[in-house]
Amino acid sequence: MQCAWWPYRRGDRAEPLVRAWLGALWDLPADALALTRDGFGRPHLDGGDHHVDLNWSHSGDWLIAACVEGGRVGIDIELLRPRPKALALAKRFFAPEETAWLTTLAGDPAHLQHAFTRLWCAKEALLKAHGRGLSFGLEKLQFALDDNDDAPQLVGCESALGAPEDWRLEAWSPVPGYLATVAWRGLGGMELGAEAPPTALRQPLPQKYLPHNPHMTTHDLPAAARNDLDAGLLALRLDPALADPLARYLALLLRWNATYNLTAIRDPREMVTKHLLDSLAMAPFVASVPTLADLGTGPGLPGIPLAIAVPGLRVTLVESNGKKARFMREALRTLGLGNAEVAESRIEALARPGAFMAITARALATLPQILTLGGHLLAEDGVLLAMKGARPDDEIAALPAGWALREIHPLIVPGLDADRHLVTVGRTKSTIG
């Protein structure tokens, strides 16, 4: 089974782009492919003794396609966007059990929109593989989701669809701000089995096969912002290769921020300076730290940029706001960032005493308040690395008993004309051991 996705200009015909991809797969001229459609409009390729099933979908600025030999495949991609009528649509088109579960998420709009879109995507992909599409009825199959909405499981369907165990599904986020699901099975209702894995499931189409689209960039980041990022990494003496994952993170933040208001800063160039480069200014100070808890991290700042820049650092992103936690989970999935995790919790309620060699906070609270909230998370010889503006002498003087200033470092953030300091606080010798 093969799958690929690439930029799509709205209004363009999708079939020629899919043909170009298939031609590249089999080293054939695109117009030589015997692509036909059945009575319901489903495309497939006929080649004598073998049958290649084919399906594609587009949403927003992206097109996705999948093909499988000797089976049936359906695929769907959906742009994540506000869906104020999600529950009304679910009550009309989804199974009662799915609607009941979505109703429990009404107090968390971001989670609700994500879960609704994930379910819709899975249903449409499977119905497209079956052959009738949405006209068959979304309510005639039922899915269950895990806690992160990552793995839709088919738990029930009408007999015309076969048995739930006949189907295989894969759900993921191919590009920031989009969800996709591919569903497939063998002909005659037989499962494809382990001998036919999705060999290219998470690989985008090689650049040489992409149609030229001057309005699209690799990471949807404006050129001026990308230039600022490249220059900032150079000024901070960080690896220029970090620019790509950092740009992907920022592009995702920009997209989500337009809907969910994750940060008050909306200008991409300002976000590069005040979010990415400001966070990365402390990278040298965590280079030898094994574990870091980022307290009140918001959309993942400074924790996600630090996890990208320092692969040996294990970062726990502590945030109680549901929509921000949801964004960070999507960011970690999109980036494939294995050295970071999200802890959706209030800081003081996080039950991991002594688990971290460092904690950090950026624009969260005063030094005494940070220690009151999160001091219990530090190992005995662990330190608070607090990012501050002007030197906070009043806060240092007010440190609670048992804590003392270790160091204070002025920071230079490229492009930022403001004071920045990294304040290091640890336990006093009398309180250690």
KEBA-765466 format. One record per residue (C-alpha): x, y, z; residue number from 1. Coordinates in Angstrom, 1 decimal, m for minus. Each point is the difference from the previous one (the first is absolute). Last residue first. Layout:
ATOM       xx       yy       zz     n
ATOM        X        Y        Z   NUM
...
REM end
This chain:
ATOM       xx       yy       zz     n
ATOM     20.6     15.7     52.2   433
ATOM     m0.4      3.5     m1.5   432
ATOM     m1.8      2.5      2.3   431
ATOM      3.1      1.4      1.6   430
ATOM      1.8      0.3     m3.3   429
ATOM     m2.6      2.5     m1.2   428
ATOM     m2.4     m1.2     m2.7   427
ATOM      0.4      1.3     m3.5   426
ATOM     m0.7      3.1     m2.0   425
ATOM      1.4      0.9     m3.5   424
ATOM     m1.3      3.3     m1.6   423
ATOM      0.2      0.3     m3.7   422
ATOM     m0.1      3.7     m1.0   421
ATOM     m1.6      2.0     m2.8   420
ATOM      0.1      3.7     m0.5   419
ATOM     m1.6      1.3     m3.2   418
ATOM      0.8      0.8     m3.6   417
ATOM     m0.8     m3.4     m1.4   416
ATOM      1.3     m0.8     m3.5   415
ATOM      2.4     m2.7      1.2   414
ATOM     m0.6     m0.8      3.7   413
ATOM      2.9      0.9      2.2   412
ATOM     m0.2     m1.5      3.5   411
ATOM      1.4      1.4      3.2   410
ATOM      0.8     m2.9      2.4   409
ATOM     m0.8     m0.3      3.6   408
ATOM      1.5     m2.6      2.2   407
ATOM     m0.7     m2.1      3.1   406
ATOM     m2.7      2.1      1.8   405
ATOM     m1.2     m1.7      3.2   404
ATOM     m2.9     m2.2      1.2   403
ATOM     m0.5     m1.5      3.4   402
ATOM     m2.1      2.9      1.3   401
ATOM     m2.1      1.6     m2.7   400
ATOM      1.6      2.3     m2.6   399
ATOM     m1.1      3.6      0.7   398
ATOM      3.4      1.6     m0.7   397
ATOM      0.1     m1.7     m3.3   396
ATOM     m3.4      1.3     m0.9   395
ATOM      1.1      3.6      0.8   394
ATOM      3.2     m0.4     m2.0   393
ATOM     m1.8     m1.1     m3.1   392
ATOM      2.6      0.9     m2.7   391
ATOM     m2.2      1.4     m2.8   390
ATOM     m1.8     m2.6     m2.1   389
ATOM     m0.1     m3.4      1.5   388
ATOM      0.4     m3.7     m1.0   387
ATOM      0.2     m2.2      3.1   386
ATOM      2.3     m3.0      0.1   385
ATOM     m1.0     m1.6      3.3   384
ATOM      2.6     m2.5      1.1   383
ATOM      0.4     m3.7      1.1   382
ATOM      2.3     m1.2      2.7   381
ATOM     m2.8     m1.5      2.1   380
ATOM     m2.1     m0.9     m3.1   379
ATOM     m2.5      2.6     m1.0   378
ATOM     m3.7     m0.7     m0.4   377
ATOM     m0.9      1.2      3.5   376
ATOM      1.2      3.5     m1.0   375
ATOM     m2.9      0.3     m2.4   374
ATOM     m2.7      2.3      1.3   373
ATOM      1.8      1.5      3.0   372
ATOM      3.2      0.2     m2.0   371
ATOM     m1.7      1.9     m2.8   370
ATOM     m1.7      2.3      2.5   369
ATOM      3.3      0.9      1.7   368
ATOM      1.6      0.7     m3.4   367
ATOM     m2.9      2.2     m1.2   366
ATOM     m2.5     m1.4     m2.5   365
ATOM     m0.4     m1.6     m3.4   364
ATOM      1.8      2.2     m2.6   363
ATOM      2.3     m2.9     m0.9   362
ATOM      0.4     m2.9      2.5   361
ATOM      2.7     m2.6      0.4   360
ATOM      0.5     m3.1      2.1   359
ATOM      3.3     m1.9      0.2   358
ATOM      1.3     m3.3      1.2   357
ATOM     m3.5     m1.4      0.0   356
ATOM     m1.8     m2.9      1.7   355
ATOM      0.2      1.2      3.6   354
ATOM     m3.7     m0.2      0.5   353
ATOM     m2.0     m1.1     m3.0   352
ATOM     m3.6      0.5      1.1   351
ATOM     m0.9      3.0     m2.2   350
ATOM     m2.7      1.8      2.1   349
ATOM      2.1      3.1      0.7   348
ATOM      0.6      0.5     m3.7   347
ATOM     m3.6     m0.5     m1.1   346
ATOM     m0.2     m2.9     m2.3   345
ATOM      0.2     m1.0     m3.7   344
ATOM      3.4     m1.5      0.1   343
ATOM      1.3      0.0     m3.6   342
ATOM      3.1     m1.9     m1.1   341
ATOM      3.3      0.8     m1.6   340
ATOM      3.0     m2.1     m1.2   339
ATOM     m1.9     m1.8     m2.8   338
ATOM     m0.7      3.0     m2.1   337
ATOM     m1.5     m1.4     m3.2   336
ATOM     m0.6      3.6     m1.1   335
ATOM     m3.7     m0.6     m0.8   334
ATOM     m0.6     m2.2      3.0   333
ATOM      1.7      2.5      2.3   332
ATOM     m1.9      2.9     m1.5   331
ATOM     m3.3     m1.9      0.3   330
ATOM      0.6     m0.7      3.6   329
ATOM      1.0      3.6      0.5   328
ATOM     m3.2      1.3     m1.6   327
ATOM     m2.2     m2.2      2.3   326
ATOM      1.9      1.2      3.1   325
ATOM     m0.7      3.5     m1.1   324
ATOM     m3.7     m0.7     m0.6   323
ATOM     m0.2     m1.7      3.4   322
ATOM      1.6      2.6      2.1   321
ATOM      1.7     m1.7      3.0   320
ATOM      3.6      0.1     m1.5   319
ATOM      3.2     m1.8      1.0   318
ATOM      2.2     m0.8     m2.9   317
ATOM      2.5     m2.8      1.1   316
ATOM      3.3      0.2     m1.8   315
ATOM      2.6     m2.7     m0.3   314
ATOM      3.3      1.7     m1.2   313
ATOM      2.3     m2.1     m2.1   312
ATOM     m1.5      1.4     m3.2   311
ATOM      0.9      3.6      1.0   310
ATOM     m1.2      2.4     m2.8   309
ATOM     m3.4     m1.6     m0.6   308
ATOM     m0.7     m0.6      3.7   307
ATOM      1.0      3.6      0.6   306
ATOM     m2.4      1.3     m2.6   305
ATOM     m2.7     m2.2      1.5   304
ATOM      0.6      1.1      3.6   303
ATOM      0.3      3.8     m0.3   302
ATOM     m2.8      0.3     m0.7   301
ATOM     m2.4     m2.9     m0.7   300
ATOM     m3.3      1.6     m0.8   299
ATOM     m0.5      1.2      3.6   298
ATOM      3.0     m1.4      1.9   297
ATOM     m1.4      0.6      3.5   296
ATOM      3.0     m1.9      1.4   295
ATOM      2.6     m1.4     m2.4   294
ATOM      1.3     m3.1      1.9   293
ATOM      3.6     m0.9     m1.0   292
ATOM      1.9     m3.3      0.1   291
ATOM      3.5     m0.9     m1.0   290
ATOM      1.7      3.4      0.3   289
ATOM      3.4      0.2     m1.8   288
ATOM     m1.1      2.3     m2.8   287
ATOM     m2.5      1.8      2.2   286
ATOM      1.9      3.2      0.4   285
ATOM      1.2      0.1     m3.6   284
ATOM     m3.7      0.0     m1.1   283
ATOM     m1.0      3.1      2.0   282
ATOM      0.0      2.3     m3.0   281
ATOM     m2.2     m2.6     m1.8   280
ATOM     m3.1      1.2      1.7   279
ATOM      0.5      3.6     m1.0   278
ATOM      0.9     m1.1     m3.5   277
ATOM     m3.2     m2.0     m0.4   276
ATOM     m2.6      2.1      1.8   275
ATOM      0.8      3.7      0.0   274
ATOM      2.2      0.0     m3.1   273
ATOM     m1.7     m2.5     m2.2   272
ATOM     m3.4      1.0      1.3   271
ATOM      0.7      3.6     m0.9   270
ATOM      0.8     m1.1     m3.6   269
ATOM     m3.2     m2.0     m0.2   268
ATOM     m2.3      2.8      1.3   267
ATOM     m2.6     m1.6      2.3   266
ATOM      1.3      0.6      3.5   265
ATOM     m2.9     m0.3      2.5   264
ATOM      0.6     m3.8      0.2   263
ATOM     m2.3     m3.1     m0.1   262
ATOM     m2.9      1.9     m1.5   261
ATOM     m1.9     m3.1     m1.2   260
ATOM     m0.8      0.7     m3.6   259
ATOM      2.8      2.1     m1.5   258
ATOM      2.3     m1.4      2.6   257
ATOM     m0.4     m3.5     m1.4   256
ATOM      1.5      1.0     m3.4   255
ATOM      2.7      2.2      1.5   254
ATOM      1.0     m2.7      2.5   253
ATOM      0.2     m2.6     m2.8   252
ATOM      2.3      2.3     m2.0   251
ATOM      2.1      0.7      3.1   250
ATOM      0.5     m3.7      0.5   249
ATOM      0.9     m0.6     m3.6   248
ATOM      2.4      2.9      0.0   247
ATOM      1.7     m1.4      3.1   246
ATOM      0.3     m3.4     m1.7   245
ATOM      1.6      1.6     m3.1   244
ATOM      2.2      2.6      1.8   243
ATOM      1.8     m2.5      2.2   242
ATOM      2.2     m0.8     m3.0   241
ATOM      1.8      3.3      0.6   240
ATOM      1.6     m1.5      3.2   239
ATOM      0.2      2.6      2.7   238
ATOM      2.5      2.8      0.4   237
ATOM     m2.6      2.3      1.5   236
ATOM      0.7      2.5     m2.8   235
ATOM     m0.2     m2.7     m2.7   234
ATOM     m3.3     m1.2      1.5   233
ATOM     m1.3      3.5     m0.1   232
ATOM      1.0      0.5     m3.7   231
ATOM     m1.8     m3.2     m1.1   230
ATOM     m3.1      1.0      2.1   229
ATOM     m0.1      3.5     m1.3   228
ATOM      0.3     m1.3     m3.6   227
ATOM     m2.9     m2.4      0.7   226
ATOM     m2.1      2.9      1.3   225
ATOM      0.8      2.0     m3.2   224
ATOM     m0.9     m3.0     m2.2   223
ATOM     m3.4     m0.4      1.6   222
ATOM     m0.4     m3.5      1.6   221
ATOM     m2.3     m2.5     m1.7   220
ATOM      2.6     m2.7      0.6   219
ATOM      1.1     m1.0     m3.5   218
ATOM     m1.4      3.1     m1.6   217
ATOM     m3.2      0.3     m2.1   216
ATOM     m1.1      3.0     m2.1   215
ATOM      2.5     m0.7     m2.8   214
ATOM     m1.6     m3.4     m0.7   213
ATOM      2.1     m2.3     m2.2   212
ATOM     m1.4     m3.4     m0.1   211
ATOM      1.9     m2.5      2.2   210
ATOM      1.8     m3.0     m1.5   209
ATOM      3.5      1.4      0.5   208
ATOM     m0.9      0.7      3.7   207
ATOM     m0.5     m3.6      0.9   206
ATOM     m3.6     m0.8      1.1   205
ATOM     m0.4      0.0      3.7   204
ATOM      0.9     m3.2      2.0   203
ATOM     m2.2     m1.1      2.8   202
ATOM     m1.7     m3.0     m1.6   201
ATOM      2.8     m1.1     m2.2   200
ATOM      0.0     m3.8      0.5   199
ATOM     m3.5     m0.2      1.5   198
ATOM      0.5     m3.7      1.0   197
ATOM     m0.9     m2.9     m2.3   196
ATOM      1.4     m3.2      1.7   195
ATOM     m1.6      1.1      3.3   194
ATOM     m3.5     m0.7     m1.2   193
ATOM     m2.1      1.3     m2.9   192
ATOM     m3.2     m0.9      1.8   191
ATOM     m2.4     m2.1     m2.1   190
ATOM     m3.4      1.6     m0.7   189
ATOM     m0.1     m1.3     m3.6   188
ATOM      2.8      2.2     m1.1   187
ATOM      2.4      0.9      2.8   186
ATOM     m0.5      3.0      2.3   185
ATOM      0.8      3.7      0.2   184
ATOM     m0.6      3.2      1.9   183
ATOM      2.1      3.1     m0.1   182
ATOM     m0.5      2.9      2.4   181
ATOM      1.1      3.6     m0.1   180
ATOM      0.1      3.0      2.3   179
ATOM      1.2      3.5     m1.0   178
ATOM      1.3      3.0      1.9   177
ATOM      3.7     m0.8     m0.5   176
ATOM      0.6     m2.6     m2.7   175
ATOM     m0.6     m3.7     m0.2   174
ATOM     m1.8     m0.2      3.4   173
ATOM     m0.7     m3.7      0.6   172
ATOM     m2.6     m2.7     m0.1   171
ATOM      0.6     m3.6     m1.3   170
ATOM     m2.8     m2.4     m0.5   169
ATOM     m0.3     m3.7     m0.7   168
ATOM     m3.3     m1.7     m0.7   167
ATOM     m1.0     m3.7      0.1   166
ATOM     m0.2      0.1      3.8   165
ATOM     m3.0      2.3     m0.1   164
ATOM     m2.0     m2.7     m2.0   163
ATOM     m1.3      0.6     m3.5   162
ATOM     m1.3      3.4     m1.2   161
ATOM     m3.3     m1.5     m1.1   160
ATOM     m0.3     m1.5      3.5   159
ATOM     m0.5      3.4      1.5   158
ATOM      2.8      1.3      2.2   157
ATOM      1.4     m0.2      3.5   156
ATOM      3.2      0.5      2.0   155
ATOM      2.2      1.7     m2.6   154
ATOM      2.9      1.4      2.0   153
ATOM      1.2      3.6     m0.5   152
ATOM      3.6      0.3      1.1   151
ATOM      1.2      3.5      0.8   150
ATOM     m2.9      1.7      1.8   149
ATOM      2.4      0.6      3.0   148
ATOM     m2.0     m2.0      2.5   147
ATOM     m0.7     m2.8     m2.4   146
ATOM     m2.9      0.2     m2.5   145
ATOM     m2.9     m2.4     m0.6   144
ATOM     m1.7     m0.4     m3.4   143
ATOM     m3.5     m0.9     m1.1   142
ATOM     m1.2     m0.8     m3.5   141
ATOM     m3.5      0.4     m1.5   140
ATOM     m0.4      3.6      1.3   139
ATOM      2.2      1.4     m2.8   138
ATOM     m2.5     m1.2     m2.6   137
ATOM      0.5     m1.7     m3.3   136
ATOM     m0.2      3.4     m1.8   135
ATOM      3.2      0.9      1.7   134
ATOM      2.0     m2.1     m2.3   133
ATOM     m1.5     m3.0     m1.8   132
ATOM      3.1     m1.9     m0.8   131
ATOM      1.1     m1.8      3.1   130
ATOM      3.3      1.9     m0.1   129
ATOM     m1.9      3.3     m0.2   128
ATOM     m2.0     m1.1      3.0   127
ATOM      3.2     m0.8      2.0   126
ATOM      1.6      3.4     m0.8   125
ATOM     m3.2      1.9      0.7   124
ATOM     m0.4     m1.7      3.4   123
ATOM      3.6      0.6      1.1   122
ATOM      0.0      3.6     m1.1   121
ATOM     m3.3      0.7      1.8   120
ATOM      1.3     m1.6      3.2   119
ATOM      3.2      2.0     m0.1   118
ATOM     m1.9      3.2     m0.8   117
ATOM     m2.3     m0.5      3.0   116
ATOM      2.9     m0.8      2.3   115
ATOM      1.9      3.2     m1.1   114
ATOM     m3.0      2.2      0.2   113
ATOM     m1.0     m1.3      3.5   112
ATOM      3.6      0.3      1.3   111
ATOM      0.2      3.6     m1.1   110
ATOM     m3.5      0.7      1.4   109
ATOM      0.7     m1.3      3.5   108
ATOM     m3.3      0.3      2.0   107
ATOM     m1.9     m1.9     m2.7   106
ATOM      2.3     m3.0      0.4   105
ATOM     m2.6     m2.2      1.7   104
ATOM     m2.3      0.5     m3.0   103
ATOM      2.6     m1.6     m2.2   102
ATOM     m0.4     m3.3      2.0   101
ATOM     m3.8      0.1     m0.3   100
ATOM      0.3      0.7     m3.8    99
ATOM      2.3     m3.0     m0.5    98
ATOM     m2.3     m2.3      2.0    97
ATOM     m3.1      1.3     m2.0    96
ATOM      1.7     m0.8     m3.4    95
ATOM      0.8      3.1     m2.0    94
ATOM     m2.0      1.9     m2.7    93
ATOM     m2.7      2.2      1.7    92
ATOM      1.2      0.1      3.6    91
ATOM      3.6      0.4     m1.3    90
ATOM     m1.0      2.9     m2.2    89
ATOM     m1.6      1.8      2.9    88
ATOM      3.0     m0.8      2.1    87
ATOM      2.4      1.5     m2.5    86
ATOM     m2.1      3.1     m0.7    85
ATOM      2.7      2.5      1.1    84
ATOM      2.6     m1.8     m2.2    83
ATOM      3.2      2.1      0.2    82
ATOM      2.6     m1.3     m2.4    81
ATOM      2.4     m2.9     m0.3    80
ATOM      0.3     m0.6     m3.7    79
ATOM     m1.2     m3.5     m0.9    78
ATOM      1.7     m2.8     m2.0    77
ATOM     m1.7     m3.2     m1.0    76
ATOM      1.1     m3.3     m1.4    75
ATOM     m1.6     m3.2     m1.3    74
ATOM      1.5     m3.3     m1.0    73
ATOM     m1.2     m3.3     m1.4    72
ATOM      2.3     m3.0     m0.6    71
ATOM      2.1     m1.8     m2.5    70
ATOM      2.5      2.8     m0.5    69
ATOM     m0.3      3.0      2.1    68
ATOM     m0.1      3.7     m0.8    67
ATOM     m0.1      3.2      2.1    66
ATOM     m0.3      3.7     m0.7    65
ATOM      0.1      3.3      1.9    64
ATOM     m0.5      3.6     m1.2    63
ATOM      0.7      3.1      2.1    62
ATOM     m0.9      3.7      0.0    61
ATOM     m3.4     m0.2      1.5    60
ATOM     m1.3     m3.5     m0.3    59
ATOM      0.8     m2.7     m2.5    58
ATOM     m0.8     m3.7     m0.3    57
ATOM      1.3     m2.9     m2.0    56
ATOM     m0.7     m3.7     m0.7    55
ATOM      1.5     m2.8     m2.0    54
ATOM     m0.5     m3.8     m0.3    53
ATOM      2.6     m1.8     m2.0    52
ATOM     m1.3     m3.1     m1.7    51
ATOM      2.2     m2.8     m1.5    50
ATOM     m0.4     m2.5     m2.8    49
ATOM     m0.5      2.5     m2.7    48
ATOM      1.0      3.4      1.2    47
ATOM     m3.0      1.9      1.2    46
ATOM      0.5      3.1      2.1    45
ATOM     m2.7      1.3      2.3    44
ATOM     m2.1      3.1      0.5    43
ATOM     m3.3     m0.1      1.9    42
ATOM     m2.8      1.8     m1.9    41
ATOM     m2.9     m2.0      1.4    40
ATOM     m0.4     m2.1     m3.2    39
ATOM      3.7     m0.7     m0.1    38
ATOM      2.8      2.3     m1.2    37
ATOM      2.9     m0.6     m2.3    36
ATOM      3.8      0.8      0.1    35
ATOM      1.9     m2.0     m2.6    34
ATOM      3.3      1.9      0.5    33
ATOM      1.7      1.0     m3.2    32
ATOM     m0.7      3.7      0.6    31
ATOM      2.2      0.1      3.0    30
ATOM      3.0     m1.4     m1.9    29
ATOM      1.3     m3.0      1.9    28
ATOM      2.8     m0.3      2.6    27
ATOM     m2.3     m2.0      2.4    26
ATOM     m0.1      2.4      2.9    25
ATOM      0.7      3.1     m2.1    24
ATOM     m2.9     m0.8     m2.2    23
ATOM     m2.2     m0.4      3.0    22
ATOM      1.0      3.4      1.3    21
ATOM     m0.6      1.7     m3.4    20
ATOM     m3.4     m1.7     m0.2    19
ATOM     m0.9      1.3      3.4    18
ATOM      0.9      3.5     m1.2    17
ATOM     m2.0     m0.4     m3.2    16
ATOM     m3.0     m1.3      2.1    15
ATOM     m0.2      2.9      2.4    14
ATOM     m1.4      2.6     m2.3    13
ATOM      1.0      3.5      1.2    12
ATOM     m2.6      2.1      1.8    11
ATOM      1.9      0.4      3.2    10
ATOM      3.8     m0.3     m0.6     9
ATOM      1.3     m3.2      1.6     8
ATOM      3.2     m0.6      1.9     7
ATOM      1.0     m3.6      0.3     6
ATOM     m1.0     m3.3      1.6     5
ATOM      1.2     m3.6     m0.4     4
ATOM     m1.2     m3.6      0.7     3
ATOM      1.0     m3.4     m1.2     2
ATOM     m1.4     m3.4      1.0     1
REM end
